[in-house]
Amino acid sequence: MKRTIMDYDLNNKKVIIRVDFNVPIKDKKILDDNRIVMALDTINYAINHNAKVILLSHLGRIKTIEDKQNNSLILVKDRLSELLNRDVLFINETRGKALEDAVSNMKAKDIILVENTRFEDLNGKLESSNDDTLARYWANLGDIFINDAFATSHRSHASNVGIASILPNGIGFLVKDELDKLNILSEPKRPYTIILGGAKVSDKINVISSLAKKADYILIGGGMAYTFLKALNNNIGASIIDNESIDFCKEMLSKYKDKIILPKDSITSKSLNGNSVCKLNEDFEDDDIGYDIGLKTIDEFKSIIDKSNTVFWNGPLGYFEIEKYSNGTKKILDILSKTDKTVIIGGGDTASAAINFGYKKSFTHISTGGGASLELLEGKELPGIKIISDK
């Protein structure tokens, strides 16, 4: 069992908390503040125990100077201040005199939000490569390190693994809850059904291989379904295909033909903005593109969900961002919300869809980490968790 923030005396200590404020922003507005809200318990606990709180987070990917302009955490600072109902000091640099002076002048219950840690990636990927000098610089700012960013725990970065290797450390409430809830899937109540969507099979080869041995059913939708259908010599028209993964799909379908359930029909169109129609697999024309699962597929998926006792879902079942292609994802969310079975949503776009479509409190757990939750289910050790000291 890992140490937590509760295992430390925080009084007057400088506590570095690695949070996940990687929120969607458009036109200088935060579209979904769920990740900020999820961090509040740990931040409030530190404040209530008289800590001096230093927050580190990334936002987006930084490859150019323009990326820095579009991925500042200043908007997050404003929203965090509102949610905490207290001032948060924003330092618009990742290191330097302004940051050092601000930390030196902190009083108990003060909060500093440091600029996007991935700004350090612009010259040599220092954050993402877990640069030792950068990790030591940040570690020198604090007394204790707390990892509360589950979504980045499958990465070895300077702001998580690097600092944790230097300072006394622990996990926050968000990470503890993630580990506790996802641990349910280590011994799931059966039948155990996995729902997998998203665009590319190659992104999930390892998780498919691993979970196929553990699950009773694997329901496949989204763009990746068309690669599986192509592996069975179906005409998928002009639908998205992951050519490099066809042989893998053939192997999986051969090994697990009774477990893997593919769409029977799709919502198709000739183009993203064209007229859409529901078509059976055998009715696809060469210029048809599948954008969502169809009605017969929804019915079949429902029949399997109804007899399942545990369901894990990662990856939307269609191009849900566009209304006319969101029905499959919405319907399956609705079906799952009406069951009393264990349902865990595995982060990423699926979590966004669940929350944005009104199902935030409808399931056993909605993970904040897509990639992290998948790797944990594969049985991998997450570097950002492994480095944390045991009790």
HELIX and SHEET records of a PDB file:
HELIX    1   1 ILE A    5  ASP A    7  5                                   3    
HELIX    2   2 ASN A   34  MET A   38  1                                   5    
HELIX    3   3 LEU A   40  ASN A   48  1                                   9    
HELIX    4   4 ILE A   65  ASN A   70  1                                   6    
HELIX    5   5 ILE A   74  LEU A   84  1                                  11    
HELIX    6   6 LYS A   97  SER A  104  1                                   8    
HELIX    7   7 THR A  117  ASP A  121  5                                   5    
HELIX    8   8 ASP A  132  ALA A  139  1                                   8    
HELIX    9   9 PHE A  150  THR A  152  5                                   3    
HELIX   10  10 ALA A  158  GLY A  162  3                                   5    
HELIX   11  11 ILE A  163  ALA A  164  1                                   2    
HELIX   12  12 PHE A  173  LEU A  182  1                                  10    
HELIX   13  13 ASN A  183  SER A  186  5                                   4    
HELIX   14  14 SER A  202  LYS A  204  5                                   3    
HELIX   15  15 ILE A  205  LYS A  214  1                                  10    
HELIX   16  16 MET A  224  ALA A  231  1                                   8    
HELIX   17  17 ASN A  243  SER A  245  5                                   3    
HELIX   18  18 ILE A  246  LYS A  255  1                                  10    
HELIX   19  19 ASN A  281  ASP A  283  5                                   3    
HELIX   20  20 LEU A  295  ASP A  306  1                                  12    
HELIX   21  21 GLU A  323  TYR A  325  5                                   3    
HELIX   22  22 ASN A  327  SER A  337  1                                  11    
HELIX   23  23 GLY A  348  ASN A  356  1                                   9    
HELIX   24  24 GLY A  370  GLU A  378  1                                   9    
HELIX   25  25 PRO A  383  LYS A  386  1                                   4    
SHEET    1   A 6 LEU A  89  ILE A  91  0                                        
SHEET    2   A 6 ILE A 111  VAL A 114  1                                        
SHEET    3   A 6 LYS A  52  LEU A  56  1                                        
SHEET    4   A 6 LYS A  14  ARG A  18  1                                        
SHEET    5   A 6 ILE A 144  ASN A 147  1                                        
SHEET    6   A 6 ASN A 169  ILE A 171  1                                        
SHEET    1   B 2 ILE A  25  LYS A  26  0                                        
SHEET    2   B 2 LYS A  29  ILE A  30 -1                                        
SHEET    1   C 6 ILE A 260  ILE A 261  0                                        
SHEET    2   C 6 TYR A 217  ILE A 220  1                                        
SHEET    3   C 6 TYR A 192  LEU A 196  1                                        
SHEET    4   C 6 THR A 310  ASN A 314  1                                        
SHEET    5   C 6 THR A 342  ILE A 345  1                                        
SHEET    6   C 6 HIS A 365  ILE A 366  1                                        
SHEET    1   D 3 SER A 276  LEU A 280  0                                        
SHEET    2   D 3 ASP A 265  SER A 269 -1                                        
SHEET    3   D 3 ILE A 289  ILE A 293 -1                                        
END                                                                             
